[in-house]
Amino acid sequence: MTWVSHGTKEISDKLMSIMAKQLKIEKSEFEDLVDCGISEQDLINIYLDRGIQF
């Protein structure tokens, strides 16, 4: 589990990489997810395409 301080406005690159790894996606995909560029169905499709069970 990753915790982010309530006062933090930006997430560091290192922390974004860690969070992406936890979700089993690339950092660029995580950035898209955070920016609402990836829908729930898109994320499901990424997992299915990679054979990741969720």
Jmol script that loads the backbone (N, CA, C; Angstrom):
load data "model"
ATOM      1  N   MET A   1       0.842  -1.164   0.000  1.00  0.00           N
ATOM      2  CA  MET A   1       0.000   0.000   0.000  1.00  0.00           C
ATOM      3  C   MET A   1       0.892   1.233   0.000  1.00  0.00           C
ATOM      4  N   THR A   2       0.492   2.240  -0.743  1.00  0.00           N
ATOM      5  CA  THR A   2       1.246   3.486  -0.824  1.00  0.00           C
ATOM      6  C   THR A   2       0.465   4.595  -0.159  1.00  0.00           C
ATOM      7  N   TRP A   3       1.137   5.361   0.681  1.00  0.00           N
ATOM      8  CA  TRP A   3       0.507   6.481   1.372  1.00  0.00           C
ATOM      9  C   TRP A   3       1.075   7.785   0.839  1.00  0.00           C
ATOM     10  N   VAL A   4       0.207   8.753   0.612  1.00  0.00           N
ATOM     11  CA  VAL A   4       0.626  10.071   0.164  1.00  0.00           C
ATOM     12  C   VAL A   4       0.144  11.080   1.190  1.00  0.00           C
ATOM     13  N   SER A   5       1.027  11.984   1.580  1.00  0.00           N
ATOM     14  CA  SER A   5       0.681  13.009   2.561  1.00  0.00           C
ATOM     15  C   SER A   5      -0.471  13.863   2.050  1.00  0.00           C
ATOM     16  N   HIS A   6      -1.372  14.244   2.944  1.00  0.00           N
ATOM     17  CA  HIS A   6      -2.513  15.079   2.568  1.00  0.00           C
ATOM     18  C   HIS A   6      -2.069  16.446   2.067  1.00  0.00           C
ATOM     19  N   GLY A   7      -0.931  16.939   2.521  1.00  0.00           N
ATOM     20  CA  GLY A   7      -0.448  18.251   2.110  1.00  0.00           C
ATOM     21  C   GLY A   7       0.337  18.234   0.811  1.00  0.00           C
ATOM     22  N   THR A   8       0.641  17.056   0.289  1.00  0.00           N
ATOM     23  CA  THR A   8       1.435  16.941  -0.918  1.00  0.00           C
ATOM     24  C   THR A   8       0.562  17.203  -2.141  1.00  0.00           C
ATOM     25  N   LYS A   9       1.013  18.110  -2.992  1.00  0.00           N
ATOM     26  CA  LYS A   9       0.239  18.432  -4.186  1.00  0.00           C
ATOM     27  C   LYS A   9       0.732  17.664  -5.406  1.00  0.00           C
ATOM     28  N   GLU A  10       2.017  17.332  -5.436  1.00  0.00           N
ATOM     29  CA  GLU A  10       2.580  16.590  -6.555  1.00  0.00           C
ATOM     30  C   GLU A  10       3.222  15.311  -6.051  1.00  0.00           C
ATOM     31  N   ILE A  11       3.164  14.302  -6.889  1.00  0.00           N
ATOM     32  CA  ILE A  11       3.758  13.011  -6.564  1.00  0.00           C
ATOM     33  C   ILE A  11       5.091  12.934  -7.303  1.00  0.00           C
ATOM     34  N   SER A  12       6.135  12.550  -6.613  1.00  0.00           N
ATOM     35  CA  SER A  12       7.455  12.446  -7.233  1.00  0.00           C
ATOM     36  C   SER A  12       7.469  11.330  -8.280  1.00  0.00           C
ATOM     37  N   ASP A  13       8.413  11.424  -9.210  1.00  0.00           N
ATOM     38  CA  ASP A  13       8.559  10.384 -10.235  1.00  0.00           C
ATOM     39  C   ASP A  13       8.803   9.015  -9.607  1.00  0.00           C
ATOM     40  N   LYS A  14       9.616   8.994  -8.559  1.00  0.00           N
ATOM     41  CA  LYS A  14       9.920   7.728  -7.888  1.00  0.00           C
ATOM     42  C   LYS A  14       8.656   7.110  -7.309  1.00  0.00           C
ATOM     43  N   LEU A  15       7.851   7.937  -6.634  1.00  0.00           N
ATOM     44  CA  LEU A  15       6.618   7.419  -6.034  1.00  0.00           C
ATOM     45  C   LEU A  15       5.630   6.996  -7.116  1.00  0.00           C
ATOM     46  N   MET A  16       5.561   7.741  -8.219  1.00  0.00           N
ATOM     47  CA  MET A  16       4.667   7.350  -9.314  1.00  0.00           C
ATOM     48  C   MET A  16       5.090   6.004  -9.887  1.00  0.00           C
ATOM     49  N   SER A  17       6.384   5.771  -9.998  1.00  0.00           N
ATOM     50  CA  SER A  17       6.877   4.484 -10.490  1.00  0.00           C
ATOM     51  C   SER A  17       6.500   3.350  -9.547  1.00  0.00           C
ATOM     52  N   ILE A  18       6.606   3.604  -8.260  1.00  0.00           N
ATOM     53  CA  ILE A  18       6.240   2.594  -7.256  1.00  0.00           C
ATOM     54  C   ILE A  18       4.748   2.285  -7.339  1.00  0.00           C
ATOM     55  N   MET A  19       3.933   3.322  -7.445  1.00  0.00           N
ATOM     56  CA  MET A  19       2.481   3.133  -7.517  1.00  0.00           C
ATOM     57  C   MET A  19       2.094   2.393  -8.801  1.00  0.00           C
ATOM     58  N   ALA A  20       2.744   2.737  -9.909  1.00  0.00           N
ATOM     59  CA  ALA A  20       2.482   2.046 -11.175  1.00  0.00           C
ATOM     60  C   ALA A  20       2.833   0.568 -11.055  1.00  0.00           C
ATOM     61  N   LYS A  21       3.963   0.293 -10.417  1.00  0.00           N
ATOM     62  CA  LYS A  21       4.387  -1.103 -10.227  1.00  0.00           C
ATOM     63  C   LYS A  21       3.354  -1.871  -9.399  1.00  0.00           C
ATOM     64  N   GLN A  22       2.806  -1.217  -8.369  1.00  0.00           N
ATOM     65  CA  GLN A  22       1.793  -1.862  -7.544  1.00  0.00           C
ATOM     66  C   GLN A  22       0.548  -2.219  -8.364  1.00  0.00           C
ATOM     67  N   LEU A  23       0.235  -1.375  -9.346  1.00  0.00           N
ATOM     68  CA  LEU A  23      -0.923  -1.617 -10.209  1.00  0.00           C
ATOM     69  C   LEU A  23      -0.586  -2.493 -11.405  1.00  0.00           C
ATOM     70  N   LYS A  24       0.710  -2.841 -11.538  1.00  0.00           N
ATOM     71  CA  LYS A  24       1.200  -3.694 -12.623  1.00  0.00           C
ATOM     72  C   LYS A  24       0.991  -3.050 -13.986  1.00  0.00           C
ATOM     73  N   ILE A  25       1.240  -1.725 -14.050  1.00  0.00           N
ATOM     74  CA  ILE A  25       1.172  -0.998 -15.311  1.00  0.00           C
ATOM     75  C   ILE A  25       2.431  -0.155 -15.453  1.00  0.00           C
ATOM     76  N   GLU A  26       2.662   0.331 -16.666  1.00  0.00           N
ATOM     77  CA  GLU A  26       3.802   1.195 -16.929  1.00  0.00           C
ATOM     78  C   GLU A  26       3.569   2.563 -16.285  1.00  0.00           C
ATOM     79  N   LYS A  27       4.658   3.268 -16.017  1.00  0.00           N
ATOM     80  CA  LYS A  27       4.552   4.597 -15.413  1.00  0.00           C
ATOM     81  C   LYS A  27       3.734   5.527 -16.301  1.00  0.00           C
ATOM     82  N   SER A  28       3.945   5.464 -17.611  1.00  0.00           N
ATOM     83  CA  SER A  28       3.190   6.320 -18.535  1.00  0.00           C
ATOM     84  C   SER A  28       1.695   5.998 -18.491  1.00  0.00           C
ATOM     85  N   GLU A  29       1.364   4.726 -18.329  1.00  0.00           N
ATOM     86  CA  GLU A  29      -0.043   4.329 -18.204  1.00  0.00           C
ATOM     87  C   GLU A  29      -0.620   4.846 -16.891  1.00  0.00           C
ATOM     88  N   PHE A  30       0.188   4.805 -15.830  1.00  0.00           N
ATOM     89  CA  PHE A  30      -0.258   5.334 -14.540  1.00  0.00           C
ATOM     90  C   PHE A  30      -0.542   6.828 -14.646  1.00  0.00           C
ATOM     91  N   GLU A  31       0.355   7.558 -15.336  1.00  0.00           N
ATOM     92  CA  GLU A  31       0.151   8.991 -15.513  1.00  0.00           C
ATOM     93  C   GLU A  31      -1.154   9.257 -16.264  1.00  0.00           C
ATOM     94  N   ASP A  32      -1.423   8.456 -17.304  1.00  0.00           N
ATOM     95  CA  ASP A  32      -2.689   8.593 -18.031  1.00  0.00           C
ATOM     96  C   ASP A  32      -3.881   8.282 -17.137  1.00  0.00           C
ATOM     97  N   LEU A  33      -3.742   7.273 -16.300  1.00  0.00           N
ATOM     98  CA  LEU A  33      -4.809   6.898 -15.386  1.00  0.00           C
ATOM     99  C   LEU A  33      -5.123   8.028 -14.411  1.00  0.00           C
ATOM    100  N   VAL A  34      -4.088   8.626 -13.856  1.00  0.00           N
ATOM    101  CA  VAL A  34      -4.263   9.732 -12.905  1.00  0.00           C
ATOM    102  C   VAL A  34      -4.905  10.936 -13.587  1.00  0.00           C
ATOM    103  N   ASP A  35      -4.555  11.162 -14.854  1.00  0.00           N
ATOM    104  CA  ASP A  35      -5.108  12.290 -15.608  1.00  0.00           C
ATOM    105  C   ASP A  35      -6.456  11.958 -16.250  1.00  0.00           C
ATOM    106  N   CYS A  36      -7.019  10.803 -15.895  1.00  0.00           N
ATOM    107  CA  CYS A  36      -8.306  10.323 -16.423  1.00  0.00           C
ATOM    108  C   CYS A  36      -8.254  10.062 -17.926  1.00  0.00           C
ATOM    109  N   GLY A  37      -7.068   9.749 -18.433  1.00  0.00           N
ATOM    110  CA  GLY A  37      -6.918   9.404 -19.842  1.00  0.00           C
ATOM    111  C   GLY A  37      -7.144   7.928 -20.114  1.00  0.00           C
ATOM    112  N   ILE A  38      -7.219   7.140 -19.054  1.00  0.00           N
ATOM    113  CA  ILE A  38      -7.504   5.708 -19.161  1.00  0.00           C
ATOM    114  C   ILE A  38      -8.782   5.446 -18.369  1.00  0.00           C
ATOM    115  N   SER A  39      -9.749   4.859 -19.029  1.00  0.00           N
ATOM    116  CA  SER A  39     -11.012   4.527 -18.355  1.00  0.00           C
ATOM    117  C   SER A  39     -10.865   3.204 -17.596  1.00  0.00           C
ATOM    118  N   GLU A  40     -11.853   2.905 -16.816  1.00  0.00           N
ATOM    119  CA  GLU A  40     -11.861   1.633 -16.094  1.00  0.00           C
ATOM    120  C   GLU A  40     -11.761   0.473 -17.084  1.00  0.00           C
ATOM    121  N   GLN A  41     -12.532   0.559 -18.178  1.00  0.00           N
ATOM    122  CA  GLN A  41     -12.511  -0.512 -19.173  1.00  0.00           C
ATOM    123  C   GLN A  41     -11.150  -0.608 -19.850  1.00  0.00           C
ATOM    124  N   ASP A  42     -10.507   0.545 -20.106  1.00  0.00           N
ATOM    125  CA  ASP A  42      -9.156   0.530 -20.688  1.00  0.00           C
ATOM    126  C   ASP A  42      -8.192  -0.203 -19.765  1.00  0.00           C
ATOM    127  N   LEU A  43      -8.277   0.067 -18.473  1.00  0.00           N
ATOM    128  CA  LEU A  43      -7.396  -0.589 -17.507  1.00  0.00           C
ATOM    129  C   LEU A  43      -7.672  -2.088 -17.456  1.00  0.00           C
ATOM    130  N   ILE A  44      -8.920  -2.458 -17.493  1.00  0.00           N
ATOM    131  CA  ILE A  44      -9.288  -3.879 -17.524  1.00  0.00           C
ATOM    132  C   ILE A  44      -8.702  -4.529 -18.772  1.00  0.00           C
ATOM    133  N   ASN A  45      -8.799  -3.854 -19.901  1.00  0.00           N
ATOM    134  CA  ASN A  45      -8.253  -4.399 -21.149  1.00  0.00           C
ATOM    135  C   ASN A  45      -6.736  -4.549 -21.086  1.00  0.00           C
ATOM    136  N   ILE A  46      -6.059  -3.601 -20.464  1.00  0.00           N
ATOM    137  CA  ILE A  46      -4.606  -3.712 -20.285  1.00  0.00           C
ATOM    138  C   ILE A  46      -4.283  -4.975 -19.496  1.00  0.00           C
ATOM    139  N   TYR A  47      -5.003  -5.184 -18.394  1.00  0.00           N
ATOM    140  CA  TYR A  47      -4.771  -6.373 -17.573  1.00  0.00           C
ATOM    141  C   TYR A  47      -5.068  -7.656 -18.355  1.00  0.00           C
ATOM    142  N   LEU A  48      -6.184  -7.670 -19.074  1.00  0.00           N
ATOM    143  CA  LEU A  48      -6.550  -8.865 -19.838  1.00  0.00           C
ATOM    144  C   LEU A  48      -5.525  -9.148 -20.933  1.00  0.00           C
ATOM    145  N   ASP A  49      -5.072  -8.104 -21.645  1.00  0.00           N
ATOM    146  CA  ASP A  49      -4.084  -8.275 -22.707  1.00  0.00           C
ATOM    147  C   ASP A  49      -2.771  -8.835 -22.164  1.00  0.00           C
ATOM    148  N   ARG A  50      -2.451  -8.510 -20.939  1.00  0.00           N
ATOM    149  CA  ARG A  50      -1.189  -8.963 -20.336  1.00  0.00           C
ATOM    150  C   ARG A  50      -1.355 -10.233 -19.507  1.00  0.00           C
ATOM    151  N   GLY A  51      -2.571 -10.754 -19.448  1.00  0.00           N
ATOM    152  CA  GLY A  51      -2.817 -11.970 -18.691  1.00  0.00           C
ATOM    153  C   GLY A  51      -2.729 -11.772 -17.198  1.00  0.00           C
ATOM    154  N   ILE A  52      -2.995 -10.544 -16.743  1.00  0.00           N
ATOM    155  CA  ILE A  52      -2.943 -10.237 -15.310  1.00  0.00           C
ATOM    156  C   ILE A  52      -4.325 -10.448 -14.710  1.00  0.00           C
ATOM    157  N   GLN A  53      -4.383 -11.262 -13.676  1.00  0.00           N
ATOM    158  CA  GLN A  53      -5.651 -11.478 -12.980  1.00  0.00           C
ATOM    159  C   GLN A  53      -5.863 -10.384 -11.968  1.00  0.00           C
ATOM    160  N   PHE A  54      -7.094  -9.928 -11.854  1.00  0.00           N
ATOM    161  CA  PHE A  54      -7.396  -8.867 -10.894  1.00  0.00           C
ATOM    162  C   PHE A  54      -8.657  -9.190 -10.154  1.00  0.00           C
TER     163      PHE A  54
END
end "model"
wireframe off; spacefill off
backbone 0.3
color backbone group
